[in-house]
Amino acid sequence: MVSIPPPPPIRGSMLRLTLEMVPFGQEEKKRTIGMLEVSNIGVNENVADYRAVFTKGNLSVTSWVKGFQRSKGAWALVKKALQANKDLQA
């Protein structure tokens, strides 16, 4: 049996993006397609490491964004996290 170490603790903020399908704009029929959670696991003033968990249905993939320049902003971080989670982009 392989022992998997626990993930590092979240040390700062977390971003959560939820992708929903809203058929013909009818909110009551919306359904979640996927979710991306990006958690800060190591931070200093300018550079941080993040854990990115992308969930689609019953499948969840965890990846890491290391050494991200925080000055680039949240959308650049989301882009990096999506690139790191290529397995679920289909």
N, C-alpha and C positions, 0 to 999 in steps of 0.2 A: 504494500500500500504506500502510495506517495503522499507525503505530508506537504500541504500547501500553506505557506505562511500567510497570516492575515494581512489584508491591505494596510498601508500606512494610514494613520488617522488623518482626518480632514483638519487642516490647520487654518483655513480661512473660509472664504465664501464658496458657494457652489452655484453654478449656472444649470438651469434645467430648461430644455427645449422639448416641447411636445408637438409632434406633427400629427395633424388631424385631417381626415377627409370629411368634408361637409357637403353632401350631395345636394346640388341645386340650391345651396345656401340655407338648407333646412337644418337648423341647429339640433333639433330633436333627433335627427338621423345621423349625427356626427359619430365618427369612430376614430379611435387612436390608431395610427399606423406605426408610430415608433416614438422613442424617447431617447434623448441624449442628456446625460448628467455629467458635468465636468466639475471636479472637486479639486480645490487647491490642497496639495499634500506637502508642499515645501515652499516657503516664501522668504524672500528678502525684499528689499525696497524696489529692485529693478527687474529681477528674474525669479520665475517660480516654476515648480513642477506640478503637473496636474494628472489626475486619474480620470479617464474618460470611459464611461459605461454607456454603450449604445444598446438599446433593447428594441427588438422587433418581434412581435408575437411572443413565443416562448423562448426565443434565442437571445442571449445576452453576451456581449463581447466587451472585455475590458482591455484598454490600451493606455499608453502613457504619452504625455506631451512633456518632454524634458527641456529645461532651460529656456522657457518661453519669455520673451521680452514683454513685460507687462504694459509698457507704453504703447504697444501695438493695438491694444483694446480687445474688447469682448468678442467682436465678430471675427477678428483674426484668430483668436483662440478657438472659437467654434470651428472655423475652417480647418485648423490644424488637427483638432479632435476628430473631425469627420474623415480627414485624410488618413489618420492613424487607424480608423475603424473601417478599412476598405472591405473587410469580409461581409459586411451587411449592406453594402451600397447597391446591391442588385435588387 
